[in-house]
Amino acid sequence: MFYRVVTLVGGILFVGVLYGLIWLLCRWFLQRQGVTDQLSDRVTVLTTWTFSGVCLGLVFAVFGAFLLGPWAFYRTVRAHDVGVSDGAAVWWGLAIVLLALALTGAGFAGFLWLVGAL
């Protein structure tokens, strides 16, 4: 029973880590594109939509995260008039989703190994 509670708490913490990673990567993306006006608000909106797309995609099928996350990223970038082409926005979105999910998944697998669940 104790391991279930530890795993549940760890899982909840890693959801926060996933959001944080997406936030950092989106902030880095916008700074790289030269966005300075209302950067914090734009990063929050971009992260929230990208995270929502990833989560919704994970619920339906794991591969859906790799479709809905970048699509949400692309749509939000288009809405904020960031100076990047459509194709680059999609690829950036996919790269952010892949990197954030890979780092979070590896961290969670390490956590599960550490507590003896794997």
N, C-alpha and C positions, 0 to 999 in steps of 0.2 A: 504494500500500500504506500509506503514511504517513497519508493521509486516512482510511482505514478504521480504523486504530488510534485516531486522534484522535476520530473519530466514535463508536467503541465506548466509549472512555473518557468522552467527553462524555455519551453516553447513560446510562452507569452513574451518573455524577454527577447527572444530571437525575432519575434514579429516587430518589436520596437527597433531591434538592430537592423532589420531589413529596411524599415522606413528611414532610419538614420543614414544608412548607406545610399539609398536612393536620393535622399536629400543632399548629401555631400556631393554625389556625382552630378546631380542636376545643377547645384550651385557652381560647381567647377565648369560645367558645360556653358552656363549662361555667362560666367565671367570670361571664359575663353572667347565667346561670341561678342564680347564688348558691351554687354548689358550692365548698366550701372544704375539706371533710373528704377526706383522701387525694387531693387534686387531681392530683398528679403521676402516681400509679398509675392513676387513672381516665382521665386524658388519654392515657396510653400504651395502655391497653386499647382505648379508643374509637378511637384513631388506628390501631392495628394491625388491628382488625377492618374499619374503613372502608377502609384501604389494601388489605387483602386482597380485599375485595369489588370495589374498583376494578380491581385487577390481574387478578383472575379474569375480570371482565367484559371487560377489554381483550383477554384471550387469546381468548375465544370470539367476540366481535364488539365492535367499538368501542362501540356503543350499549349493550352489556351493562354497561359501567362505570357508566352513568347509572341503571341499575336495581339492580345488586348493591351498589354503593357506598352509596347512600342507604338501602337495605334493611338492610345491615350496621350502618350508623350508627343507624338506628331501633331495631333489635333490641338493640344495646348500650346505648343511652340508656334503653330500657325496663328492661333488666336492672339498671341502676344507680339506678333510681327518681329520675331527674331530673324536676323539676317542670315539665314541658312536655307539651302535648297530643300525641296521636298524629300528627295532621296537621302540627302545627308541627315535630315531630321529623323527619318525612319531608322537609318543605320545607327545613329547616335542613341535613339531610344532602345533599340535592340541591344546595343553594347552595354548600356546602363543596366537594363533588366538582367542580361546574362551575368554581368560582373556582380551585381548585388545579390542575385539568387545563388550564384556559385560560392561567394564568400560566406553568405548566411548558411547555406546548406552544409558547407564544409565545417563551419563553426559548430553547427548544431550536431552534426555527426560526431565531431570531436567531443562535444559535451555528452552525448549519449554514450560514447565509448568510455569517457571518464567516470560516469556514474554506473557503468556496468550494464547498461541496457542493450548494448550491441555485442 
